[in-house]
Amino acid sequence: MKMIFFMSSIILFICNILIILSSIVSKKSFIDREKSSPFECGFDPKSSARMPFSLHFFLIAVIFLIFDVEITLLIPIIMTLKISNMINFNIIIFFFIFILLFGLYYEWKQGALNWTK
């Protein structure tokens, strides 16, 4: 048992040394202006790379993620149909879909789903 622990420790040590050596050897020693600039299809960038991000686009992405996660929660609920009481199942599904539709209606009324403002 001690021999296995000793051999695994040696292998771990050798692997760590190899990782450190490969990271030291593979470092680039020169800094190129073309390599450090943002890639713009071979052209020099015409404006700053730090342009403000559209908050509306971000909001649409978050809404998509929320509804995407909700759809993935519906699949296990459908799988439990065989082992659950039908009345309880219908109540749970009704409230779940009601909350989804209410959230969609709220986002629609707030104007978050309108792309042009």
Contacts in CASP RR format, 6 or more apart in sequence:
PFRMAT RR
TARGET T0000
AUTHOR 0000-0000-0000
METHOD contacts of the structure
MODEL  1
MKMIFFMSSIILFICNILIILSSIVSKKSFIDREKSSPFECGFDPKSSAR
MPFSLHFFLIAVIFLIFDVEITLLIPIIMTLKISNMINFNIIIFFFIFIL
LFGLYYEWKQGALNWTK
37 44 0 8 1.000
37 45 0 8 1.000
38 45 0 8 1.000
38 49 0 8 1.000
40 46 0 8 1.000
56 112 0 8 1.000
56 115 0 8 1.000
56 117 0 8 1.000
59 112 0 8 1.000
60 112 0 8 1.000
60 113 0 8 1.000
60 115 0 8 1.000
63 107 0 8 1.000
63 112 0 8 1.000
63 113 0 8 1.000
67 100 0 8 1.000
67 104 0 8 1.000
70 96 0 8 1.000
70 100 0 8 1.000
73 96 0 8 1.000
74 96 0 8 1.000
77 89 0 8 1.000
77 92 0 8 1.000
77 93 0 8 1.000
77 96 0 8 1.000
80 89 0 8 1.000
81 89 0 8 1.000
107 113 0 8 1.000
111 117 0 8 1.000
END
